[in-house]
Amino acid sequence: MAYTVIARYHCAADDEASVRAALLKVREHTRAEPANLAYEVHSEVGETGSFVLYEQYADQAGFEAHKAASHFKELIVETVWPLLTDRSVTFAEVL
């Protein structure tokens, strides 16, 4: 059963380019993970510094493996998260 993650990230306008660049690098690495089925990075229309991530993994274990990857730590935990002003995450399973 596919495991879906929808994350909303918000940052200051001055940090938008840095966050965008890091998210696009993460996308490259994540799409190569064995359990990854989809990883899309969206810029929210009309909202400076707002991003929506749509991720889908074969199962929750695949997502946990993603979070344990070195690129997640380097690019998300250490680069993106410190620049965010707000972050929310929704977890879902395909019916």
C-alpha positions, -999 to 999 in steps of 0.1 A, spaced: 0 0 0 15 33 -11 24 58 17 20 95 8 35 125 24 23 161 17 45 188 32 40 225 31 70 247 37 71 285 41 101 307 42 110 343 40 113 358 5 150 363 10 155 325 16 132 314 -13 161 307 -38 181 287 -12 151 266 -2 141 260 -39 176 249 -48 179 225 -19 145 210 -26 154 204 -63 186 186 -52 166 165 -28 142 156 -56 171 142 -77 183 120 -49 149 109 -36 137 98 -70 166 73 -71 156 57 -38 142 21 -43 110 27 -24 102 61 -39 72 62 -63 69 100 -67 86 132 -55 72 164 -67 82 199 -56 56 227 -62 58 264 -57 25 277 -44 10 302 -70 9 337 -57 26 329 -24 63 340 -23 84 315 -3 57 288 -2 63 252 -14 43 220 -15 60 187 -16 41 156 -28 59 124 -20 49 88 -24 67 57 -12 60 20 -16 53 18 22 60 36 54 93 18 58 104 34 25 96 68 39 116 60 70 145 49 48 142 83 30 144 102 63 176 82 72 193 90 40 224 113 41 209 137 15 178 142 37 199 152 67 222 175 46 196 192 24 164 191 45 173 189 81 204 211 80 197 234 50 159 238 45 144 234 79 165 262 96 152 286 69 115 278 73 90 301 91 63 274 90 61 237 82 33 212 82 32 176 71 3 153 63 7 115 60 -18 94 40 -23 59 27 -38 51 -7 -73 34 -3 
